[in-house]
Amino acid sequence: MERLIGVRSIDEADESRKLENHVVIIGFGVAGRLTASTLQAAGAPFVVLELNADNVRKGKELGLPVYYGDATSEEALGHAHLREARQVVLLMNDQQAAYRVVDMLRRVAPHVPVLMRTRYLAEREGLVRIGARDVVAEEVEGAVEVIARLLRNIEVPRNVIESSIQRIRADTQTSERKQTLPRAQLGDVKALSELKIESVLVREQSQAAGASPVSMQLRSTTGVLVVGLRRGEALLQNPDPKACFEPGDIVYFVGTSAGIRAALPLFDSA
């Protein structure tokens, strides 16, 4: 294979390493590359079977154990030491070919669990029936991500978003992955559009030097809330409201424009 099309065949995997308790990845598209690089970073042994010669060459360039091999071939699966594998991850883009691969995997090594993806939720039951252990439907994961971002964009509270996602998963497919949501910036939340964040240096001889937010009654008189304080190289988050400011501190607070205008002179020199 190396001479004919410039790629390594799966039979060469026997020569380079002892394969056992490893992961067999089938397919080296985007998902396969991400999976392989993640396993490599984790120090987990794996081997990749791929029929696209360009992808095999790309894997070799990356220094990954990617080989040309047909996963519907019992001989190729033997060279990948399927029977000694810990897990198979099937990431082929050709769904019909994926069905044939699952059938072959079940016949060659029915004890090795198969984790795979499929495009549609409706295909999941059939794949499980013919031997796949765990099937992730792309249309569900794509919908969950879109819905999560949509609800965040229209400022639905986080706990409501999470319960909505849990309901979707309960009705479709479970996930081991914790749902992550992008954190909204203060300026992105329309309901808080009147609030601004500002920073101010505590100067010598200012009213704030040696005083605390509580002793200054900063919140009640100006409406601003101190949310952080930088002292030297250290950033103090949620500082104690009874702790005194020191000259040279940089104070970060949130409030309306009017409140900020009222607070700024308190930190400047008298």
Residue frames as qw, qx, qy, qz and C-alpha x, y, z in Angstrom:
[[0.000, 0.886, 0.463, 0.000, 0.00, 0.00, 0.00],
 [0.326, -0.754, 0.107, 0.560, 2.87, 2.34, 0.79],
 [0.341, -0.174, 0.602, 0.701, 4.30, 1.81, -2.69],
 [0.196, 0.502, 0.749, 0.386, 0.99, 1.85, -4.54],
 [0.075, -0.830, -0.379, -0.402, -0.80, 4.84, -3.03],
 [0.245, 0.496, -0.349, 0.756, 1.64, 6.15, -0.48],
 [0.570, -0.543, 0.165, -0.594, -0.20, 5.11, 2.66],
 [0.059, -0.296, 0.911, -0.281, 0.37, 2.62, 5.47],
 [0.653, -0.204, -0.601, -0.413, -1.82, -0.48, 5.49],
 [0.679, -0.570, 0.161, -0.434, -3.33, -1.74, 8.73],
 [0.969, -0.044, -0.194, 0.149, -1.16, -4.87, 8.57],
 [0.459, 0.498, -0.367, 0.638, 1.80, -2.61, 9.39],
 [0.474, -0.686, 0.154, -0.530, 0.26, -1.86, 12.79],
 [0.961, -0.259, -0.085, 0.040, 1.43, -5.32, 13.94],
 [0.750, 0.300, -0.199, 0.555, 5.03, -4.36, 13.23],
 [0.149, 0.599, -0.187, 0.764, 5.10, -1.07, 15.14],
 [0.314, -0.377, 0.468, -0.735, 3.31, -1.76, 18.42],
 [0.156, -0.187, -0.962, 0.120, 1.65, -4.33, 20.61],
 [0.388, -0.275, -0.163, -0.865, -2.05, -3.60, 20.58],
 [0.414, -0.374, -0.825, 0.092, -4.17, -4.60, 23.56],
 [0.224, -0.675, -0.531, 0.460, -6.66, -2.85, 25.81],
 [0.166, -0.155, 0.238, 0.944, -6.74, -0.09, 23.19],
 [0.448, 0.608, 0.346, -0.556, -9.38, 1.90, 21.31],
 [0.402, 0.185, 0.685, 0.579, -10.10, 1.18, 17.66],
 [0.249, 0.610, 0.123, -0.742, -11.25, 4.32, 15.86],
 [0.474, 0.336, 0.711, 0.396, -12.97, 3.77, 12.52],
 [0.230, 0.865, 0.338, 0.291, -12.93, 6.92, 10.41],
 [0.522, -0.328, -0.074, 0.784, -10.50, 9.82, 10.41],
 [0.118, 0.751, 0.332, 0.558, -12.63, 12.78, 9.40],
 [0.089, -0.657, 0.225, -0.714, -13.01, 15.78, 11.69],
 [0.772, -0.510, 0.093, -0.367, -14.55, 13.73, 14.51],
 [0.964, -0.003, -0.143, 0.225, -11.95, 10.99, 14.12],
 [0.479, 0.492, -0.285, 0.669, -9.07, 13.48, 14.24],
 [0.341, -0.647, 0.224, -0.644, -10.48, 15.14, 17.36],
 [0.921, -0.345, 0.013, -0.182, -10.95, 11.76, 19.04],
 [0.878, 0.188, -0.203, 0.391, -7.46, 10.55, 18.10],
 [0.269, 0.574, -0.301, 0.712, -5.72, 13.72, 19.29],
 [0.566, -0.602, 0.164, -0.540, -7.69, 13.61, 22.55],
 [0.978, -0.203, -0.044, 0.019, -6.69, 9.99, 23.20],
 [0.701, 0.375, -0.255, 0.550, -3.08, 10.79, 22.37],
 [0.058, -0.652, 0.277, -0.704, -3.09, 13.70, 24.83],
 [0.755, -0.480, 0.161, -0.417, -4.58, 11.40, 27.48],
 [0.084, -0.514, 0.853, -0.040, -1.93, 8.75, 26.88],
 [0.780, 0.109, 0.517, -0.335, -4.56, 6.16, 25.89],
 [0.262, -0.207, 0.807, 0.487, -3.49, 3.59, 23.23],
 [0.628, 0.556, 0.328, -0.435, -5.46, 3.55, 19.98],
 [0.319, -0.078, 0.708, 0.625, -5.32, 2.68, 16.31],
 [0.447, 0.539, 0.131, -0.701, -7.31, 4.22, 13.45],
 [0.468, 0.224, 0.777, 0.356, -8.77, 2.50, 10.37],
 [0.278, 0.692, 0.053, -0.664, -9.52, 4.75, 7.41],
 [0.696, 0.359, 0.567, 0.254, -10.31, 4.17, 3.70],
 [0.320, 0.945, 0.049, 0.049, -9.59, 7.70, 2.48],
 [0.809, 0.137, -0.092, 0.565, -5.92, 7.77, 1.44],
 [0.149, 0.678, -0.094, 0.713, -5.62, 11.53, 1.96],
 [0.606, -0.696, 0.066, -0.379, -6.86, 11.17, 5.53],
 [0.945, -0.211, -0.042, 0.246, -4.38, 8.35, 6.16],
 [0.592, 0.395, -0.099, 0.696, -1.53, 10.51, 4.90],
 [0.186, -0.749, 0.069, -0.632, -2.74, 13.38, 7.07],
 [0.824, -0.554, -0.001, -0.118, -2.70, 11.09, 10.09],
 [0.870, 0.034, -0.070, 0.487, 0.87, 10.02, 9.33],
 [0.288, 0.612, -0.082, 0.732, 1.92, 13.68, 9.05],
 [0.459, -0.710, 0.092, -0.525, 0.42, 14.27, 12.50],
 [0.127, 0.405, -0.843, 0.331, 2.36, 11.33, 13.89],
 [0.683, -0.103, 0.411, -0.596, -0.82, 9.39, 14.69],
 [0.283, -0.103, 0.945, 0.130, -1.35, 5.61, 14.18],
 [0.637, 0.482, 0.167, -0.578, -3.73, 5.97, 11.22],
 [0.295, -0.193, 0.864, 0.360, -3.75, 3.11, 8.71],
 [0.532, 0.192, -0.426, -0.706, -5.49, 2.26, 5.47],
 [0.020, 0.017, 0.994, -0.108, -7.94, -0.53, 6.17],
 [0.494, -0.257, -0.472, -0.683, -11.49, -1.69, 5.48],
 [0.316, -0.225, 0.665, -0.638, -13.42, -2.13, 8.72],
 [0.865, 0.096, 0.059, -0.489, -15.79, -4.57, 7.02],
 [0.700, 0.394, -0.595, 0.038, -12.82, -6.90, 6.50],
 [0.866, -0.498, -0.035, -0.024, -12.24, -9.52, 9.19],
 [0.807, 0.144, -0.112, 0.562, -8.57, -9.60, 8.21],
 [0.167, 0.619, -0.107, 0.760, -8.19, -5.82, 8.70],
 [0.593, -0.674, 0.032, -0.439, -9.94, -6.00, 12.05],
 [0.942, -0.219, -0.120, 0.226, -7.58, -8.81, 13.02],
 [0.587, 0.328, -0.150, 0.725, -4.55, -6.61, 12.28],
 [0.173, -0.640, 0.095, -0.743, -6.18, -3.90, 14.44],
 [0.260, -0.005, -0.859, 0.441, -6.41, -6.54, 17.21],
 [0.466, -0.401, -0.216, -0.758, -10.12, -5.93, 17.60],
 [0.767, -0.356, -0.529, -0.071, -10.62, -8.88, 19.95],
 [0.595, -0.210, -0.422, 0.651, -8.10, -7.37, 22.40],
 [0.051, 0.445, 0.066, 0.891, -9.55, -3.86, 22.14],
 [0.044, -0.265, -0.657, 0.705, -11.24, -2.04, 24.99],
 [0.334, 0.672, 0.386, -0.536, -13.63, 0.00, 22.84],
 [0.389, 0.305, 0.570, 0.657, -14.55, 0.71, 19.24],
 [0.138, 0.648, 0.212, -0.718, -15.49, 4.24, 18.21],
 [0.451, 0.384, 0.676, 0.438, -17.23, 4.32, 14.84],
 [0.026, 0.710, 0.105, -0.696, -17.12, 7.76, 13.18],
 [0.343, 0.145, 0.692, 0.618, -17.81, 7.06, 9.51],
 [0.264, 0.313, -0.005, -0.912, -19.70, 9.55, 7.37],
 [0.466, 0.046, -0.692, -0.549, -21.21, 6.83, 5.14],
 [0.600, -0.217, 0.450, -0.625, -24.19, 5.59, 7.14],
 [0.933, 0.167, -0.142, -0.285, -24.89, 2.54, 5.00],
 [0.608, 0.417, -0.613, 0.286, -21.28, 1.45, 5.30],
 [0.202, -0.432, 0.604, -0.639, -21.51, 2.02, 9.06],
 [0.861, -0.103, 0.155, -0.474, -24.33, -0.55, 9.27],
 [0.890, 0.289, -0.350, 0.037, -22.12, -3.12, 7.54],
 [0.284, 0.506, -0.626, 0.521, -19.24, -2.32, 9.88],
 [0.521, -0.360, 0.457, -0.625, -21.39, -2.75, 12.99],
 [0.956, 0.050, -0.038, -0.288, -22.56, -6.12, 11.72],
 [0.742, 0.398, -0.471, 0.262, -18.98, -7.24, 11.14],
 [0.022, -0.523, 0.582, -0.622, -17.82, -5.96, 14.54],
 [0.753, -0.261, 0.285, -0.533, -20.57, -7.93, 16.24],
 [0.972, 0.158, -0.151, -0.090, -19.57, -11.11, 14.45],
 [0.615, 0.465, -0.482, 0.416, -15.82, -10.77, 15.01],
 [0.309, 0.056, -0.627, 0.713, -15.75, -9.43, 18.59],
 [0.369, -0.650, -0.509, -0.426, -19.23, -9.22, 20.15],
 [0.604, -0.567, -0.400, 0.392, -17.69, -8.55, 23.60],
 [0.366, -0.082, 0.006, 0.927, -16.08, -5.25, 22.53],
 [0.143, 0.754, 0.498, -0.404, -18.47, -2.31, 23.05],
 [0.361, 0.355, 0.432, 0.746, -19.18, -0.10, 20.04],
 [0.006, -0.713, -0.293, 0.637, -19.75, 3.63, 20.50],
 [0.348, 0.247, 0.558, 0.712, -20.88, 5.40, 17.35],
 [0.208, 0.411, 0.146, -0.875, -22.70, 8.39, 15.97],
 [0.297, 0.445, 0.774, 0.338, -25.60, 8.51, 13.57],
 [0.030, 0.227, 0.204, 0.952, -27.24, 11.38, 11.81],
 [0.506, -0.361, -0.238, -0.746, -30.84, 10.79, 12.82],
 [0.426, -0.272, 0.656, -0.561, -32.42, 9.68, 16.08],
 [0.873, 0.153, 0.050, -0.459, -34.71, 7.30, 14.17],
 [0.715, 0.432, -0.549, 0.014, -31.67, 5.23, 13.14],
 [0.165, -0.571, 0.682, -0.427, -30.51, 4.66, 16.70],
 [0.801, -0.145, 0.427, -0.393, -32.75, 1.73, 17.60],
 [0.913, 0.387, -0.103, -0.072, -31.77, -0.26, 14.52],
 [0.403, 0.649, -0.567, 0.309, -28.06, 0.23, 15.18],
 [0.409, -0.445, 0.647, -0.464, -28.42, -0.90, 18.79],
 [0.912, 0.068, 0.223, -0.337, -30.38, -3.93, 17.61],
 [0.867, 0.440, -0.217, 0.085, -27.58, -5.08, 15.29],
 [0.849, -0.078, -0.270, 0.447, -24.83, -4.65, 17.87],
 [0.205, 0.572, -0.210, 0.766, -23.92, -1.05, 18.70],
 [0.425, -0.357, -0.671, 0.492, -23.65, -0.50, 22.46],
 [0.095, -0.704, -0.296, 0.639, -24.12, 3.28, 22.48],
 [0.380, 0.481, 0.499, 0.613, -25.34, 5.54, 19.67],
 [0.095, -0.545, -0.196, 0.809, -25.22, 9.34, 19.65],
 [0.395, 0.693, 0.555, 0.236, -27.68, 11.03, 17.28],
 [0.362, 0.037, 0.087, 0.927, -26.20, 14.15, 15.70],
 [0.137, -0.576, -0.415, -0.691, -29.57, 15.80, 15.13],
 [0.569, -0.724, -0.389, 0.039, -30.28, 15.72, 18.87],
 [0.604, -0.381, -0.084, 0.695, -26.87, 17.09, 19.87],
 [0.229, 0.256, 0.287, 0.894, -27.12, 19.81, 17.23],
 [0.304, -0.690, -0.452, -0.477, -30.62, 20.75, 18.38],
 [0.624, -0.637, -0.333, 0.308, -29.56, 20.85, 22.05],
 [0.494, -0.174, 0.032, 0.851, -26.69, 23.21, 21.25],
 [0.025, 0.415, 0.380, 0.826, -28.89, 25.52, 19.14],
 [0.457, -0.714, -0.471, -0.247, -31.66, 25.59, 21.78],
 [0.627, -0.511, -0.262, 0.527, -29.20, 26.29, 24.59],
 [0.344, -0.037, 0.132, 0.929, -27.69, 29.23, 22.69],
 [0.143, -0.544, -0.486, -0.669, -31.10, 30.51, 21.63],
 [0.526, -0.725, -0.444, -0.012, -32.43, 30.53, 25.20],
 [0.556, -0.393, -0.116, 0.723, -29.25, 32.21, 26.43],
 [0.232, 0.195, 0.299, 0.905, -29.53, 34.87, 23.70],
 [0.301, -0.597, -0.398, -0.629, -33.10, 35.75, 24.66],
 [0.056, -0.436, 0.516, -0.735, -32.05, 35.92, 28.33],
 [0.826, -0.354, -0.334, -0.284, -33.93, 32.92, 29.70],
 [0.468, -0.714, 0.469, -0.228, -32.58, 32.22, 33.24],
 [0.218, 0.487, -0.845, -0.045, -29.82, 29.63, 33.38],
 [0.334, -0.052, 0.885, -0.321, -31.67, 27.14, 35.58],
 [0.695, 0.452, 0.276, -0.486, -34.65, 27.22, 33.19],
 [0.511, 0.613, -0.535, -0.277, -32.31, 26.52, 30.27],
 [0.005, 0.357, -0.926, 0.123, -30.78, 23.56, 32.10],
 [0.522, 0.162, 0.725, -0.420, -34.16, 22.06, 32.98],
 [0.675, 0.569, -0.044, -0.467, -35.28, 22.50, 29.35],
 [0.376, 0.552, -0.731, -0.139, -32.20, 20.64, 28.12],
 [0.242, -0.167, 0.911, -0.290, -32.76, 17.88, 30.68],
 [0.673, 0.347, 0.437, -0.485, -36.32, 17.41, 29.40],
 [0.616, 0.612, -0.358, -0.343, -35.08, 17.18, 25.81],
 [0.179, 0.452, -0.873, 0.043, -32.49, 14.58, 26.77],
 [0.452, -0.004, 0.786, -0.422, -34.99, 12.57, 28.80],
 [0.719, 0.471, 0.260, -0.439, -37.21, 12.37, 25.71],
 [0.666, 0.664, -0.312, -0.137, -34.42, 11.55, 23.24],
 [0.845, 0.162, -0.393, 0.326, -31.00, 10.43, 24.41],
 [0.604, -0.771, -0.018, 0.204, -29.02, 10.73, 27.61],
 [0.511, 0.717, -0.280, 0.382, -25.58, 12.30, 27.71],
 [0.761, -0.342, -0.274, 0.479, -22.53, 11.93, 29.94],
 [0.379, 0.265, 0.001, 0.887, -21.56, 15.50, 29.04],
 [0.116, -0.639, -0.466, 0.601, -22.51, 18.37, 31.29],
 [0.326, 0.794, 0.395, 0.329, -24.30, 21.03, 29.32],
 [0.410, -0.331, -0.060, 0.848, -22.17, 24.15, 29.04],
 [0.214, 0.882, 0.405, 0.108, -23.53, 27.58, 28.23],
 [0.447, 0.385, -0.066, 0.805, -21.58, 30.66, 27.20],
 [0.280, -0.559, -0.459, 0.631, -21.41, 33.22, 29.98],
 [0.202, 0.861, 0.354, 0.305, -23.25, 36.41, 29.09],
 [0.374, 0.124, -0.171, 0.903, -21.33, 39.65, 29.28],
 [0.017, -0.518, -0.520, 0.679, -22.90, 42.37, 31.38],
 [0.183, 0.401, -0.190, -0.877, -23.44, 44.54, 28.33],
 [0.203, -0.027, -0.841, -0.500, -25.17, 41.71, 26.47],
 [0.105, -0.467, -0.850, 0.219, -28.04, 41.43, 28.97],
 [0.024, -0.525, -0.333, -0.783, -30.67, 43.94, 27.88],
 [0.523, -0.726, -0.434, -0.109, -32.45, 43.85, 31.22],
 [0.604, -0.611, -0.077, 0.506, -29.26, 45.25, 32.78],
 [0.547, 0.550, 0.209, 0.596, -28.45, 47.67, 29.99],
 [0.133, -0.936, -0.025, -0.326, -28.63, 50.66, 32.34],
 [0.725, -0.636, 0.182, 0.191, -25.86, 49.26, 34.53],
 [0.515, 0.755, -0.361, 0.185, -22.25, 50.12, 33.73],
 [0.860, -0.352, -0.083, 0.360, -18.98, 48.81, 35.09],
 [0.204, 0.908, -0.193, 0.312, -16.28, 51.27, 35.99],
 [0.797, -0.176, -0.285, 0.502, -12.85, 51.30, 37.65],
 [0.068, -0.942, 0.070, -0.320, -11.28, 53.99, 39.80],
 [0.611, 0.219, -0.499, 0.574, -7.91, 54.49, 41.47],
 [0.526, -0.791, -0.293, 0.109, -7.98, 55.21, 45.20],
 [0.403, 0.642, -0.202, 0.620, -5.85, 58.32, 45.63],
 [0.412, -0.167, -0.515, 0.733, -4.08, 59.68, 48.69],
 [0.060, 0.157, 0.253, -0.953, -6.16, 62.19, 50.62],
 [0.411, -0.222, -0.561, -0.683, -9.39, 60.91, 49.06],
 [0.636, -0.316, 0.250, -0.658, -12.46, 60.21, 51.17],
 [0.948, 0.035, -0.244, -0.200, -12.18, 56.51, 50.24],
 [0.510, 0.423, -0.642, 0.387, -8.58, 56.05, 51.46],
 [0.061, 0.147, -0.770, 0.617, -8.75, 54.24, 54.79],
 [0.588, 0.073, 0.306, -0.745, -12.52, 53.87, 54.56],
 [0.250, 0.088, 0.955, 0.131, -14.67, 50.88, 53.63],
 [0.200, -0.312, -0.624, -0.688, -17.78, 50.65, 51.44],
 [0.404, -0.608, -0.680, 0.066, -19.83, 50.17, 54.61],
 [0.340, -0.528, -0.283, 0.725, -18.36, 53.16, 56.47],
 [0.039, -0.122, 0.313, 0.941, -18.79, 55.31, 53.36],
 [0.503, 0.465, 0.576, -0.447, -22.37, 54.03, 52.90],
 [0.031, -0.310, 0.614, 0.725, -21.35, 53.70, 49.27],
 [0.026, 0.289, 0.911, 0.294, -24.22, 51.45, 48.27],
 [0.011, -0.708, -0.658, 0.257, -26.98, 53.43, 49.96],
 [0.030, -0.748, -0.047, 0.661, -25.76, 56.89, 48.92],
 [0.131, 0.508, -0.530, -0.666, -24.66, 56.23, 45.33],
 [0.871, 0.257, 0.146, -0.392, -26.22, 52.89, 44.41],
 [0.551, 0.566, -0.610, -0.068, -22.95, 51.41, 43.11],
 [0.936, -0.309, 0.152, -0.072, -21.78, 47.94, 44.12],
 [0.029, -0.716, 0.689, 0.108, -18.09, 47.08, 44.51],
 [0.972, 0.144, -0.009, -0.187, -17.46, 43.81, 42.63],
 [0.897, 0.119, -0.097, 0.416, -13.67, 43.64, 42.65],
 [0.219, -0.950, 0.210, 0.070, -10.50, 45.27, 43.84],
 [0.832, 0.354, -0.208, 0.373, -6.97, 45.07, 42.50],
 [0.436, -0.867, 0.239, 0.028, -4.24, 45.53, 45.08],
 [0.279, -0.572, 0.705, 0.313, -0.80, 45.24, 43.53],
 [0.221, 0.217, -0.840, -0.445, -0.80, 42.07, 41.43],
 [0.065, 0.233, 0.946, -0.215, -3.71, 40.47, 43.29],
 [0.376, -0.257, -0.368, -0.811, -7.32, 40.72, 42.13],
 [0.136, 0.111, 0.814, -0.553, -9.74, 40.41, 45.03],
 [0.312, -0.307, -0.656, -0.615, -13.16, 39.23, 43.88],
 [0.551, -0.647, -0.439, -0.292, -16.17, 40.11, 46.03],
 [0.327, 0.283, -0.538, 0.724, -14.04, 41.98, 48.59],
 [0.309, -0.508, -0.700, 0.396, -15.27, 42.28, 52.17],
 [0.022, 0.800, 0.308, 0.513, -17.49, 45.42, 52.28],
 [0.521, -0.849, -0.065, 0.050, -16.11, 46.18, 55.75],
 [0.757, -0.146, 0.135, 0.623, -12.47, 46.07, 54.57],
 [0.023, -0.870, -0.002, 0.492, -10.84, 49.46, 54.08],
 [0.685, 0.689, 0.043, 0.233, -9.55, 50.76, 50.76],
 [0.606, -0.511, 0.159, 0.589, -5.87, 51.62, 50.53],
 [0.232, 0.827, -0.232, -0.457, -4.22, 54.30, 48.36],
 [0.039, 0.449, -0.809, -0.378, -3.20, 52.69, 45.08],
 [0.446, 0.240, 0.852, -0.129, -6.08, 50.21, 45.04],
 [0.263, 0.035, -0.514, -0.816, -8.06, 49.98, 41.83],
 [0.395, 0.228, 0.720, -0.523, -11.74, 49.51, 42.65],
 [0.156, -0.118, -0.746, -0.637, -14.23, 48.01, 40.19],
 [0.283, 0.305, 0.666, -0.619, -17.91, 48.74, 40.70],
 [0.029, 0.367, 0.782, 0.502, -21.20, 48.36, 38.91],
 [0.075, 0.565, 0.517, -0.638, -24.00, 50.90, 38.85],
 [0.399, 0.817, 0.409, 0.084, -26.04, 53.30, 36.77],
 [0.477, 0.511, 0.025, 0.715, -24.33, 56.20, 35.02],
 [0.265, -0.810, 0.006, -0.522, -25.71, 58.59, 37.64],
 [0.831, -0.555, 0.021, 0.031, -24.51, 56.39, 40.49],
 [0.816, 0.086, 0.026, 0.571, -21.03, 56.10, 39.02],
 [0.217, 0.683, 0.006, 0.697, -20.81, 59.88, 38.59],
 [0.516, -0.777, 0.038, -0.359, -21.71, 60.28, 42.26],
 [0.911, -0.371, 0.051, 0.172, -19.16, 57.68, 43.40],
 [0.737, 0.436, -0.072, 0.511, -16.09, 58.74, 41.40],
 [0.033, 0.804, -0.226, 0.549, -15.31, 61.93, 43.38],
 [0.759, -0.610, 0.139, -0.181, -15.14, 59.92, 46.60],
 [0.931, -0.072, 0.134, 0.331, -12.03, 58.15, 45.35],
 [0.504, 0.639, -0.020, 0.581, -10.24, 61.21, 44.01],
 [0.421, -0.070, -0.388, 0.817, -8.09, 63.59, 46.02],
 [0.101, -0.813, -0.516, 0.251, -10.06, 66.08, 48.08]]
